[in-house]
Amino acid sequence: MGLERYRYIVVEGPIGVGKTTLARKLAERLESNLLLEDPDAIPFLPKFYQDMQRYALPTQLSFLFQRVEQVESLTQIDLFGGQTVADFLFDKDPLFAELILSDDEFRLYADIYRHLRVRAATPDLVIYLQADVDTLISRVQSRSRDYEAKIPDGYLRRLTERYSRFFYDYTEAPVLSVNTENLNLAGNSDDFQLLLDRIAGMRSAREYFNKA
Ligand SMILES: Nc1ncnc2c1ncn2[C@@H]1O[C@H](COP(=O)(O)OP(=O)(O)OP(=O)(O)O)[C@@H](O)[C@H]1O
């Protein structure tokens, strides 16, 4: 199948693009370990969407500590072997921090981040999912988590821009950028198979997949 060579695959992209959906499907197909972000375990998140300025710091720190724990569990998984699929990249944590924190808060966050000295494993492949902001909005609405009704469109737009810049500069691991506008990974198994073939056929460190 050509997918065995990836021991650690990360699916990334802005809120609602479909990371969790794809990570679950990949893990099921590969019979691999699955590492998922758990937004329901962040008690500040609903409050954050109501008052971003006030709740940005506790929300950001809660996500950071959750990711640290998950990255540590990855080391455990590694001991037992097998493949792992995750729906987040540890290195993207500061991307959110820069977007939502004030300058002073960001300095404090950066100190904590540095002192944690996390050594996150480098993925063998990052699948970077992309979609228009309007598509993100409709996908977020389709999963109907009540508190997400308050996510401002401008926030999703700025986040999407930050993601583009982040991956423009990112060279740590091979990246497959996937335009998901016409690729229904939620329901269409043909589309999922197309993507699997594309992943298996990946030959260089940076490739693009755009279903015509
Ligand atoms: N390629 C796709 N085409 C159409 N709908 C999709 C696609 N991928 C995911 N969806 C749908 O969009 C919604 C959001 O998907 P999902 O929860 O996987 O996003 P996410 O990127 O993991 O979000 P978050 O960043 O909040 O964790 C779900 O309802 C899912 O069924």
PDBQT file of the ligand as one rigid body, heavy atoms in Angstrom, charges set to zero:
ROOT
HETATM    1  N1  LIG A 301     -13.710  17.059   3.389  1.00  0.00    +0.000 N 
HETATM    2  C1  LIG A 301     -14.882  17.326   3.960  1.00  0.00    +0.000 A 
HETATM    3  N2  LIG A 301     -15.940  17.663   3.213  1.00  0.00    +0.000 NA
HETATM    4  C2  LIG A 301     -17.107  17.968   3.791  1.00  0.00    +0.000 A 
HETATM    5  N3  LIG A 301     -17.351  17.956   5.120  1.00  0.00    +0.000 NA
HETATM    6  C3  LIG A 301     -16.328  17.625   5.916  1.00  0.00    +0.000 A 
HETATM    7  C4  LIG A 301     -15.043  17.288   5.381  1.00  0.00    +0.000 A 
HETATM    8  N4  LIG A 301     -14.222  16.994   6.416  1.00  0.00    +0.000 NA
HETATM    9  C5  LIG A 301     -14.953  17.142   7.538  1.00  0.00    +0.000 A 
HETATM   10  N5  LIG A 301     -16.222  17.495   7.244  1.00  0.00    +0.000 N 
HETATM   11  C6  LIG A 301     -17.276  17.811   8.223  1.00  0.00    +0.000 C 
HETATM   12  O1  LIG A 301     -16.922  19.080   8.778  1.00  0.00    +0.000 OA
HETATM   13  C7  LIG A 301     -17.149  19.107  10.208  1.00  0.00    +0.000 C 
HETATM   14  C8  LIG A 301     -15.841  19.468  10.928  1.00  0.00    +0.000 C 
HETATM   15  O2  LIG A 301     -14.918  18.382  10.817  1.00  0.00    +0.000 OA
HETATM   16  P1  LIG A 301     -13.879  18.023  12.001  1.00  0.00    +0.000 P 
HETATM   17  O3  LIG A 301     -14.571  18.039  13.324  1.00  0.00    +0.000 OA
HETATM   18  O4  LIG A 301     -13.192  16.779  11.565  1.00  0.00    +0.000 OA
HETATM   19  O5  LIG A 301     -12.906  19.285  11.900  1.00  0.00    +0.000 OA
HETATM   20  P2  LIG A 301     -11.542  19.583  12.700  1.00  0.00    +0.000 P 
HETATM   21  O6  LIG A 301     -10.597  20.157  11.708  1.00  0.00    +0.000 OA
HETATM   22  O7  LIG A 301     -11.091  18.377  13.429  1.00  0.00    +0.000 OA
HETATM   23  O8  LIG A 301     -12.001  20.692  13.711  1.00  0.00    +0.000 OA
HETATM   24  P3  LIG A 301     -11.210  21.231  15.045  1.00  0.00    +0.000 P 
HETATM   25  O9  LIG A 301     -10.096  22.076  14.563  1.00  0.00    +0.000 OA
HETATM   26  O10 LIG A 301     -12.234  22.064  15.761  1.00  0.00    +0.000 OA
HETATM   27  O11 LIG A 301     -10.791  20.028  15.806  1.00  0.00    +0.000 OA
HETATM   28  C9  LIG A 301     -17.710  17.741  10.566  1.00  0.00    +0.000 C 
HETATM   29  O12 LIG A 301     -19.112  17.863  10.652  1.00  0.00    +0.000 OA
HETATM   30  C10 LIG A 301     -17.298  16.839   9.397  1.00  0.00    +0.000 C 
HETATM   31  O13 LIG A 301     -18.220  15.788   9.198  1.00  0.00    +0.000 OA
ENDROOT
TORSDOF 0
